[in-house]
Amino acid sequence: RSPARAEAGLAKSRLLLECRRKIDTTATDILIGRCTSYGQGTAYLPFLQMLRQLLHLEPSSGRAWTDDDVTARILRIDGGLEPMLSYYLRLLSIPTERHRLPTPERDDQARFVLMHALAGIFVAASRTRPLILLLEDWHWVDAASQETLKRLAALVSSARLLAVVTSRSTQNLGWASLDRHCAIALRPLSPDSSSALLRSAFDVDDLPEALVARGHERPGGNPFFLEEIARSLTESGTVRVEGRSARLEGRLDTFHMPATVQAVIRSRLDRLSLEVRQVLRAAAVVGRDFTLDVLVRVLANPERV
């Protein structure tokens, strides 16, 4: 269990991406769960996402899954999960007459069994193939998922399972009582690393010293900030690339460097056309992940997408 902690823009998501690229997916399964700022009221949100991936219940298929479909997939993982079928169907909001929850049942008892069921199915799946859980933005975790991860952590020593958790702070990690984990604190880039990143962003070998110094000073070694500023300098014409060298076309002291990651993104959005911003606004309302068909349905002028 490896929690990676860092503020926004210090490459937590990139770390997970590189982790995924280095994993042999022919021999290992990867499941991804994301917490969101607006999802903290949805119990078990990242685990529900991973459960659907584990059972190959793709929402984009548009298929109405039946209890027979889902129970068959669960039992293929492990027949010993049969006593928990009613709980999995409840979590997945699958209607069923055959697998009803035991009644009456207190809320605290139901929560305990639900957490045990979720932890159990991932452990069971890891017996067939090693399993890696990538849990992103844990600083927005809901309380039920936090407790489920603790339950899973207690079982991990008997499973071929690795959980990688990213968070902006240690506040919601709750790992202090666990001994089988490694904490990785991501830190800002050094001046030399900032210079290397800028050369890569501009795809050059040579950069003006003033640009290197200003580029590290203002973003403070934040890699996402640096990449976005490099893009802004190019788009505004302040920096021009010729061959393998970059040169200043204007004065750096007149170039407005935004003070935050959000301001960098906002300045890029402001340079887009109104039509493109309307499409982007609709996509943002749909959520972090969206498909073309959904976007077309919510836009007033879908033929332009």
URGIQUI-V248275 format. One record per residue. NEAR is the number of other ideal C-beta (glycine too) atoms within 12 Angstrom. Layout:
BEGIN
NEAR + NEAR
END
This chain:
BEGIN
32 + 31 + 40 + 38 + 30 + 32 + 25 + 26 + 29 + 30 + 30 + 37 + 27 + 21 + 26 + 33 + 18 + 15 + 29 + 22 + 12 + 14 + 23 + 13 + 16 + 9 + 13 + 23 + 30 + 32 + 38 + 33 + 40 + 35 + 37 + 23 + 18 + 16 + 26 + 22 + 16 + 24 + 25 + 38 + 33 + 39 + 42 + 33 + 32 + 39 + 41 + 29 + 27 + 37 + 32 + 23 + 29 + 14 + 21 + 14 + 12 + 11 + 13 + 14 + 26 + 19 + 25 + 19 + 22 + 36 + 28 + 20 + 28 + 38 + 23 + 19 + 31 + 24 + 14 + 16 + 34 + 22 + 20 + 31 + 33 + 30 + 36 + 44 + 32 + 29 + 36 + 35 + 19 + 30 + 17 + 22 + 11 + 16 + 26 + 15 + 22 + 16 + 9 + 8 + 17 + 11 + 12 + 12 + 16 + 22 + 26 + 19 + 26 + 34 + 33 + 27 + 36 + 44 + 38 + 35 + 46 + 45 + 32 + 32 + 35 + 31 + 21 + 20 + 23 + 24 + 34 + 36 + 47 + 37 + 42 + 36 + 35 + 41 + 30 + 29 + 39 + 30 + 21 + 30 + 43 + 32 + 26 + 40 + 41 + 29 + 29 + 43 + 35 + 24 + 28 + 28 + 17 + 16 + 28 + 22 + 35 + 30 + 45 + 36 + 45 + 43 + 35 + 29 + 21 + 21 + 16 + 27 + 31 + 26 + 26 + 13 + 11 + 24 + 13 + 21 + 28 + 17 + 22 + 24 + 21 + 28 + 18 + 24 + 28 + 14 + 21 + 13 + 23 + 32 + 30 + 22 + 32 + 41 + 26 + 19 + 30 + 34 + 20 + 25 + 16 + 20 + 32 + 27 + 17 + 21 + 39 + 31 + 17 + 30 + 42 + 31 + 21 + 30 + 36 + 26 + 29 + 34 + 36 + 31 + 38 + 40 + 29 + 33 + 43 + 39 + 23 + 31 + 37 + 27 + 20 + 23 + 15 + 30 + 35 + 20 + 26 + 15 + 12 + 13 + 18 + 31 + 24 + 28 + 19 + 18 + 14 + 26 + 13 + 12 + 26 + 20 + 29 + 23 + 16 + 21 + 26 + 16 + 21 + 31 + 24 + 19 + 25 + 25 + 23 + 19 + 18 + 17 + 12 + 14 + 16 + 18 + 17 + 22 + 27 + 23 + 19 + 25 + 22 + 18 + 16 + 20 + 18 + 19 + 16 + 23 + 18 + 17 + 14 + 20 + 25 + 19 + 14 + 22 + 24 + 15 + 14 + 16 + 9 + 15 + 22
END
